[in-house]
């Protein structure tokens, strides 16, 4: 049995997260299956107790307690973003061998089992809504994000097609850092686009991109721009997720550059949010690097005004996020009733 970095090959010859790292992930309440991870997010747990819903529910109609957040590439990523709150210190691989990755259906079944174990613990809490817990066991929404970069998983088109085939699936979100434009092209070519594609957007020029994202690829900025151009052509809902960090990308000059960027990109939505001082990001940034909600709202207003084609659609103060909607490519914000087939 050979090993490399945080991975080792199992007897089945699949990529596996190393036991020492798996123990740390389990302690942090992650479920692990081979190279994939799953977790119950903060808002899912609050929803179980009727204490609120994720902003995706407020903005787009997603059912929070029926959302399954997972990644097929739990410990793989091409960037080391300064604001990342995931366990990126464990990442050291920039490739997933197609011959050594889990088959999509088998991987998802394992992750569903891991997720069910995480949910079971809430049945013993008298504050939990039992009906919601029962409903949560069969997800209606899939958020392919969590730790790592999902577009590194070479069988992503098959995975999304499989999710679409499930009777309970209403929507699928994919979050990418834009470092694998070829995979976005594959999703388009293979008719495997999710309901909504997010592109992480935190720098308006090359210098800021390198400083904030700390990419491993030398042509990372070019890769990201290829992905941005592709998003404008995809026949699905598209979003730029903009993370603001104090004194990193929140100046008036940044607002002007971002405004030109989003105008040229012509994406459906732009989510403008503050960096949050949580998880492992606290080792790299301070609490003062978070923006107050009023500052996020002001920045979003500046973006909307300077772009001339985006208007503020909604906001969530608890998540420090404001969403802009493209008035030239206007689509229905609500997707709860959308079919994935």
C-alpha positions as CSV (number, residue, x, y, z in Angstrom):
1,X,0.0,0.0,0.0
2,X,1.5,3.3,-1.1
3,X,0.8,6.8,0.2
4,X,1.4,10.3,-0.9
5,X,0.7,13.5,1.0
6,X,-2.6,13.3,2.8
7,X,-3.9,10.5,0.5
8,X,-3.2,6.8,0.2
9,X,-4.5,4.1,-2.1
10,X,-6.8,1.6,-0.5
11,X,-7.1,-2.0,-1.4
12,X,-9.8,-1.0,-3.9
13,X,-7.3,1.4,-5.4
14,X,-9.4,4.4,-4.8
15,X,-8.0,7.7,-3.5
16,X,-8.6,7.9,0.2
17,X,-8.2,10.7,2.8
18,X,-5.5,9.6,5.2
19,X,-6.7,8.2,8.5
20,X,-4.9,11.0,10.6
21,X,-6.7,13.7,8.6
22,X,-10.0,11.8,8.6
23,X,-10.0,11.7,12.3
24,X,-9.7,15.5,12.4
25,X,-12.5,15.8,9.9
26,X,-14.7,13.5,11.9
27,X,-14.0,15.5,15.0
28,X,-15.1,18.6,13.1
29,X,-18.4,16.7,12.3
30,X,-17.6,15.9,8.7
31,X,-18.7,12.7,7.0
32,X,-16.1,11.1,4.9
33,X,-16.3,8.6,2.0
34,X,-13.1,7.8,0.2
35,X,-12.0,11.3,-1.2
36,X,-15.4,12.9,-0.7
37,X,-16.8,14.8,2.3
38,X,-20.3,15.9,3.6
39,X,-21.4,18.1,6.4
40,X,-24.5,19.6,8.0
41,X,-24.0,23.4,7.7
42,X,-24.7,25.9,10.5
43,X,-28.0,26.9,8.9
44,X,-29.2,23.3,8.4
45,X,-28.8,22.7,12.1
46,X,-30.7,25.9,12.9
47,X,-33.4,24.9,10.5
48,X,-33.9,21.6,12.4
49,X,-34.8,23.7,15.4
50,X,-36.9,26.2,13.5
51,X,-34.4,28.9,14.3
52,X,-34.0,30.3,10.8
53,X,-33.0,29.4,7.3
54,X,-30.0,29.9,5.0
55,X,-30.0,33.0,2.7
56,X,-30.4,30.6,-0.2
57,X,-33.9,30.0,1.1
58,X,-34.6,33.7,1.3
59,X,-33.0,34.6,-2.1
60,X,-34.0,31.6,-4.2
61,X,-36.5,29.4,-2.3
62,X,-34.1,26.5,-1.4
63,X,-35.4,24.3,1.4
64,X,-32.6,24.6,4.1
65,X,-33.3,21.4,6.0
66,X,-33.4,19.4,2.8
67,X,-30.1,20.7,1.5
68,X,-27.1,18.3,1.2
69,X,-23.8,20.1,1.1
70,X,-20.9,17.9,0.0
71,X,-17.7,17.8,-2.1
72,X,-16.5,15.0,-4.3
73,X,-13.0,16.4,-3.9
74,X,-12.8,17.0,-0.1
75,X,-9.0,17.5,0.2
76,X,-8.1,18.8,-3.3
77,X,-7.9,22.4,-4.2
78,X,-5.7,24.6,-6.5
79,X,-5.8,27.7,-4.3
80,X,-4.9,28.5,-0.7
81,X,-7.3,31.5,-0.2
82,X,-6.5,33.7,2.7
83,X,-10.1,33.8,3.8
84,X,-10.8,30.1,3.5
85,X,-12.3,28.6,6.6
86,X,-11.9,25.0,5.4
87,X,-9.0,22.7,6.4
88,X,-6.9,23.7,3.4
89,X,-3.7,23.2,5.3
90,X,-4.2,19.5,4.5
91,X,-4.4,20.0,0.7
92,X,-1.3,19.1,-1.3
93,X,-2.6,17.4,-4.4
94,X,-3.5,19.2,-7.7
95,X,-4.8,16.1,-9.6
96,X,-7.4,13.4,-9.1
97,X,-6.5,10.3,-11.2
98,X,-9.6,9.4,-13.2
99,X,-8.7,5.7,-12.7
100,X,-8.7,6.1,-8.9
101,X,-11.8,8.1,-8.1
102,X,-15.0,6.7,-6.7
103,X,-17.9,6.1,-9.1
104,X,-20.6,8.8,-8.7
105,X,-23.5,6.7,-7.5
106,X,-21.5,4.7,-5.0
107,X,-19.9,7.8,-3.7
108,X,-23.2,9.6,-3.2
109,X,-24.7,6.5,-1.5
110,X,-21.8,6.5,1.0
111,X,-22.1,10.2,1.6
112,X,-25.9,9.9,2.2
113,X,-25.1,7.2,4.8
114,X,-22.6,9.5,6.5
115,X,-25.1,12.4,6.4
116,X,-27.8,10.3,7.9
117,X,-25.5,9.5,10.8
118,X,-25.0,13.2,11.4
119,X,-28.8,13.8,11.3
120,X,-29.6,11.0,13.7
121,X,-28.1,12.8,16.6
122,X,-30.7,15.5,16.3
123,X,-33.6,13.2,16.9
124,X,-32.7,13.1,20.6
125,X,-33.0,16.9,20.9
126,X,-36.5,17.9,22.1
127,X,-36.0,21.2,20.3
128,X,-35.7,19.5,16.9
129,X,-38.6,19.5,14.5
130,X,-39.1,15.8,13.8
131,X,-40.9,16.4,10.6
132,X,-38.0,18.4,9.3
133,X,-35.6,15.7,10.3
134,X,-37.6,13.1,8.5
135,X,-37.7,15.2,5.4
136,X,-34.0,16.0,5.6
137,X,-33.2,12.3,5.0
138,X,-34.2,12.7,1.4
139,X,-32.5,15.8,0.1
140,X,-34.3,18.0,-2.5
141,X,-31.3,20.3,-3.0
142,X,-27.6,19.5,-3.5
143,X,-24.9,22.1,-2.9
144,X,-21.7,20.8,-4.4
145,X,-19.2,22.9,-2.5
146,X,-17.9,22.3,1.0
147,X,-14.2,21.7,1.3
148,X,-11.9,21.3,-1.8
149,X,-12.7,22.2,-5.4
150,X,-15.4,20.0,-6.9
151,X,-14.5,20.7,-10.5
152,X,-11.3,18.7,-9.9
153,X,-13.4,15.5,-9.7
154,X,-13.0,14.1,-13.2
155,X,-16.5,12.4,-13.1
156,X,-18.4,15.5,-12.2
157,X,-20.6,15.5,-15.3
158,X,-21.7,11.9,-14.4
159,X,-22.3,12.9,-10.8
160,X,-24.6,15.8,-11.8
161,X,-26.5,13.7,-14.2
162,X,-27.1,11.1,-11.5
163,X,-28.3,13.8,-9.1
164,X,-30.7,15.0,-11.8
165,X,-32.1,11.5,-12.2
166,X,-33.2,11.2,-8.5
167,X,-36.9,11.8,-8.1
168,X,-36.6,14.1,-5.0
169,X,-34.0,16.4,-6.6
170,X,-35.4,19.9,-7.2
171,X,-32.1,21.9,-7.7
172,X,-28.3,21.5,-7.8
173,X,-25.8,24.3,-7.0
174,X,-22.1,24.1,-8.0
175,X,-19.5,26.4,-6.5
176,X,-16.2,26.7,-8.3
177,X,-13.0,28.8,-7.9
178,X,-12.7,28.9,-11.7
179,X,-9.4,27.1,-11.9
180,X,-10.8,24.3,-14.1
181,X,-12.5,26.0,-17.1
182,X,-12.2,22.7,-19.1
183,X,-14.5,21.1,-16.6
184,X,-17.1,23.9,-17.0
185,X,-16.8,23.3,-20.8
186,X,-17.4,19.6,-20.3
187,X,-20.5,20.2,-18.2
188,X,-21.8,22.3,-21.0
189,X,-20.9,19.9,-23.8
190,X,-22.1,16.8,-21.9
191,X,-25.5,18.4,-21.0
192,X,-24.6,18.1,-17.3
193,X,-25.0,21.7,-16.1
194,X,-26.4,22.2,-12.6
195,X,-29.3,24.5,-11.8
196,X,-27.0,27.2,-10.7
197,X,-23.2,27.8,-11.1
198,X,-21.3,30.0,-8.6
199,X,-17.9,31.5,-9.5
200,X,-16.0,32.7,-6.5
201,X,-15.0,36.3,-7.2
202,X,-12.8,38.2,-4.8
203,X,-10.3,40.1,-6.9
204,X,-10.8,42.6,-9.7
205,X,-7.2,42.5,-11.0
206,X,-4.2,40.1,-11.2
207,X,-2.3,41.5,-8.2
208,X,-5.2,41.2,-5.8
209,X,-6.1,37.7,-7.2
210,X,-2.6,36.4,-6.4
211,X,-2.6,38.0,-3.0
212,X,-6.0,36.8,-1.9
213,X,-6.3,33.4,-3.6
214,X,-2.6,32.3,-3.3
215,X,-3.0,30.0,-6.3
216,X,-0.8,27.0,-7.1
217,X,-1.2,27.3,-10.9
218,X,1.1,29.9,-12.6
219,X,-1.7,30.8,-15.0
220,X,-4.4,30.9,-12.3
221,X,-5.6,34.4,-13.3
222,X,-6.0,33.4,-16.9
223,X,-7.8,30.2,-15.9
224,X,-10.3,32.2,-13.8
225,X,-11.0,34.6,-16.6
226,X,-11.7,31.7,-19.0
227,X,-14.2,30.5,-16.5
228,X,-15.8,33.9,-16.2
229,X,-16.2,34.1,-20.0
230,X,-17.7,30.6,-20.0
231,X,-20.3,31.5,-17.4
232,X,-21.7,34.2,-19.6
233,X,-22.4,31.6,-22.2
234,X,-23.8,28.8,-20.1
235,X,-27.5,27.9,-20.5
236,X,-28.1,27.8,-16.8
237,X,-28.4,30.2,-13.9
238,X,-25.1,31.9,-13.0
239,X,-23.8,33.8,-9.9
240,X,-20.7,35.6,-9.0
241,X,-20.0,35.2,-5.2
242,X,-18.0,38.1,-4.1
243,X,-16.2,37.9,-0.7
244,X,-15.1,41.3,0.7
245,X,-12.2,41.5,3.1
246,X,-11.4,44.8,4.8
247,X,-8.3,46.5,3.2
248,X,-8.0,43.7,0.7
249,X,-10.7,44.3,-1.9
250,X,-13.3,46.7,-0.4
251,X,-12.1,50.2,-1.6
252,X,-13.8,52.6,-3.9
253,X,-11.3,51.7,-6.6
254,X,-12.1,48.0,-6.1
255,X,-15.8,48.8,-6.5
256,X,-15.3,50.5,-9.8
257,X,-13.2,47.6,-11.1
258,X,-15.7,45.0,-9.9
259,X,-18.6,47.0,-11.5
260,X,-16.9,46.9,-14.9
261,X,-16.2,43.2,-14.4
262,X,-19.8,42.3,-13.6
263,X,-21.2,44.5,-16.4
264,X,-18.9,42.7,-18.9
265,X,-19.7,39.3,-17.5
266,X,-23.5,39.8,-17.7
267,X,-24.1,37.1,-15.1
268,X,-27.6,36.6,-13.7
269,X,-26.8,37.4,-10.0
270,X,-24.0,38.8,-7.9
271,X,-23.8,37.9,-4.2
272,X,-21.8,40.4,-2.3
273,X,-20.8,39.2,1.2
274,X,-18.4,39.9,4.0
275,X,-15.6,37.6,4.9
276,X,-16.6,35.8,8.1
277,X,-14.0,35.2,10.9
278,X,-14.6,31.5,11.4
279,X,-12.9,28.2,11.1
280,X,-9.3,28.0,10.1
281,X,-9.4,31.5,8.5
282,X,-8.9,32.9,12.0
283,X,-5.2,31.8,11.7
284,X,-4.7,34.2,8.8
285,X,-7.2,37.1,9.3
286,X,-8.6,39.0,12.2
287,X,-12.1,39.7,13.3
288,X,-11.6,43.3,12.2
289,X,-11.2,42.1,8.6
290,X,-15.0,41.4,8.5
291,X,-17.2,44.1,7.1
292,X,-20.3,45.3,8.9
293,X,-23.5,44.7,7.1
294,X,-24.0,48.4,6.4
295,X,-20.6,48.4,4.7
296,X,-21.6,45.4,2.5
297,X,-24.8,47.1,1.6
298,X,-23.0,50.3,0.6
299,X,-20.5,48.4,-1.5
300,X,-23.3,46.5,-3.2
301,X,-25.1,49.8,-3.9
302,X,-22.0,51.2,-5.4
303,X,-21.6,48.1,-7.6
304,X,-25.2,48.3,-8.8
305,X,-25.0,52.0,-9.6
306,X,-21.7,51.8,-11.4
307,X,-22.6,48.7,-13.4
308,X,-25.9,50.4,-14.6
309,X,-27.4,46.9,-15.2
310,X,-27.7,45.4,-11.7
311,X,-30.2,46.3,-9.0
312,X,-30.3,45.1,-5.4
313,X,-32.7,42.1,-5.3
314,X,-32.5,41.1,-1.6
315,X,-30.3,41.0,1.5
316,X,-29.6,38.9,4.6
317,X,-28.2,40.9,7.5
318,X,-27.5,37.8,9.6
319,X,-25.2,36.5,6.8
320,X,-23.9,39.9,5.9
321,X,-24.8,39.4,2.2
322,X,-26.6,41.4,-0.5
323,X,-27.6,39.9,-3.8
324,X,-27.8,41.9,-7.1
325,X,-29.9,40.9,-10.1
326,X,-29.1,41.5,-13.7
327,X,-31.9,43.6,-15.2
328,X,-30.8,42.9,-18.8
329,X,-30.9,39.1,-18.3
330,X,-33.9,39.0,-16.0
331,X,-34.9,35.6,-14.8
332,X,-37.2,34.4,-12.0
333,X,-35.3,34.4,-8.8
334,X,-37.3,31.5,-7.4
335,X,-36.2,28.0,-8.3
336,X,-37.9,25.8,-5.7
337,X,-40.4,24.6,-8.3
338,X,-37.8,24.1,-11.1
339,X,-37.3,20.6,-12.5
340,X,-33.8,19.4,-13.0
341,X,-34.8,17.0,-15.8
